């Protein structure tokens, strides 16, 4: 089957013996490349190629103007806006938020040759009606608002004049100028034969230009449409051409050329629902693999058309490596490249800095950026980024300034001097810094021979030079926020073009790039509402009814454009795969497209359509509990740990989950060092313990009295501050949650002393020891290497002659966690871990002081009203149980047996560390 372009070339060639005078005009440059190929294929001798233009290039040539970039338009519009009146103006940052909509409207007004005066007067009148007030006098806000609408016509005229004076124009202005100058252009090119190919939706300027040429010059026009859509009076694929047939005088006297009848031919159409975007990319790759396996040559006649262009990256990463030739006709957005976030974060670093400095999370995020690591990790600064990060975490800096970073670096120059500055740079200065960063990165990447990254860098070098020129030329970029907005605006429209052989291999393209091109196999992705078609969007200052009145396009026309492109892809294709996302999402498109439903309800096509839903194969993954066999190396780790000493906490870890014990206590894998923005629970506990130790140390060996405790109470504030500074390092306790935590610690300790004062009035309390480190050797049958048990006893005292071992807990403790029913194993349930710890402390103390009858208990600072919650054994569960709080030889003997069994299990090479469900 011949493609549409091949058919047109054949017909034109039959009419003309020479070709140099022919001018082909097509909807896109891409179609022009394929037209050249069709011409080359049809040639049987050498000749000069005809002129081939996209419609935009042709219009530009007729008008004599150049297209202004979006950024140039934005700057010239703001410059014009500033000159409009002496009233207060928006900053560039605020202006840029609404200016894009205004530029789009100005563009539409000129492309559709609308009478601007009429439009703006109607628009101002509509706004006055909308914002009428029962009050006679309008408020200042209403006055300002209405003045904006009344000034729009003046802003539009002056903006267009400013562009024209520079030889530039936005697309609409170029089209309007081309229409005005068309007669001159035709007079200057009398011998040309114009051929318009494959147009569908045309704006007013294009319509009038093409009609004028058709009537006043040698010319022809070929339409790329199937008669099936043209004859159906309601089908949107033929919407525009049916309108042209009614309104174009030329078409009333000349037959339509290029109309085909392929749509109802033999086709294999598959509609496949796939969950989420990445699955669509994977399924596309699966289809390509199948095509390659069956008929590799078919890949050259295959196109992957992306309804949602953000799928480009996943699709490219999913295409099988065995497919050697892939031509991508879409540019890769610059804002998707890692460098984009580097400069975004760099500018944001200074925007978000306050008088205290940089917030640690922002700074750590910036330091973790791969390109910042590349900057810092070079030569003698190999550990620089790492050292800054470690210092921030170890010193607990929540806010960091440039002096602190220089302090870490020891005042050295290099990358940190380039990145971190005491004074906030101006927009010009920060652009210079960005260009210097690019220069340093260029050297690093050149040495690493990273060609792709260097290509990215070159594009950003051009971008920042462009920004630098604009900021120098126009004085209104005065703050970093405006600069960042402009940077993001520029990035959103810049792409990195792929290089490839445009006529060979698999084609990956967007919907608009597919115009006039024909493929045997077509895979269309993201055919969902909100994507194909894009749905209703009102990104305009011009109301819907006014657009209809003046002939401006609305969402109805936009839907018809998408419908035409969609069905045009299906016209000559033999194998069609239409993919849609089965999981509708507000951000990624809604339910499957109406275009799919339209296909399914078409009686002439529905028999050839196969519907299916594809989803990734789900292999149930049964969670197997982790098990680690003990080998000689692991036994050596256990021996080393046993020699240092098992602590009650490490043994409790084993009871809770042996894998935790293995990772934390044997391998030493502990929590990651992090900045404590607010005081962590363990830091809180350390401060309470250290403060109490220092307060009570003078009382060791003596009996507590009310006078001593009252005197100690006066020192609490000073000591808490001291221990906060020691434990929380440079953390700030002057505000927020930390200030609350500071006061909570004060209240805990003051309340504890008040409790002690009440107790000493009733009992004689003698302090025997504080924070005593004990280490006891254990002799366990069957273990032939040294075993030690170690621990720190928070407090040992004597109350009315009874020895007590007290453990402080800043967390919550329940009394039932400390009461054990006789016969219950204390090492089998982690619930009793606190009781287990108390017995460990009691056992260690008893080994050095045999025969002592004692009690052990916990003071929970969250439950100070409960006093000392004592360890106890009970004769039965439930109410009415008899409790024994004294810990004697019998209790310690039973515990020693359980402890020996637990340690024997840990040291037994035949018993693996097996994970427990926690």
Secondary structure, DSSP 8 states (H G I E B T S, - for coil): ---HHHHHHHHHHHH-S--TTEEEEES-HHHHHHHHHHHHHH-SS-----EEEEHHHHHHHHHT-EE--HHHHHHHHHHHHHHS-SS----HHHHHHHHHHHHHHHHHHHHTT--HHHHHHHHHHHHHHHT--SSSS--HHHHHHHHHHHTHHHHHHHHHHHHHHTTEE-HHHHHHHHHHHHHHHHHH-TT-EEEEES--S--HHHHHHHHHHHHHSSEEEE---BHHHHH-TT-GGGHHHHHHHHH-HHHHHS---S-B--TTSS-EEEEEEESSHHHHHHHHHHHHHHHHHHHGGGGGGEEEEESSGGGHHHHHHHS-TT---EEE-S-EEGGGSHHHHHHHHHHHHHHS-BTTBEEHHHHHHHHTSHHHHHHHSSGGGTTHHHHHHHHHHHTT-SEE-HHHHHHHHTT--SHHHHH--SS---HHHHHHHHHHHHHHHHHHHHHHT-HHHHHHHHHHHHHHHHHHHHHHH-TT--SHHHHHHHHHHHHHH-EE-----TTSSEEEEETGGGTT---SEEEEE--BTTTSS------SSS-HHHHHHHT---HHHHHHHHHHHHHHHHHS-SEEEEEEESS-BTTTB-SB-HHHHHHHH-TTTGGGEEEEEE------------EE---HHHHHHHHHHHHH-EEHHHHHHHHH-HHHIIIIIIS---------SS--HHHHHHHHHHHHHHHHGGGBTSB--HHHHHHHHTTHHHHHHHHHHHHSTT---SSHHHHHHHHHHHHHHHHHHHHHHHHHTTS-EEEEEEEEEEEEEE--TT--S-EEEEEEEEEEEEETTEEEEEEEESS---GGGSEEETT--TTS-GGGHHHHHHHHHHHHHHHHSTT--EEEEEEEGGGGGG-EEE-EEESSSSTT--EE--B-HHHHHHHHHHHHHHHHHHH-TTS-EE----
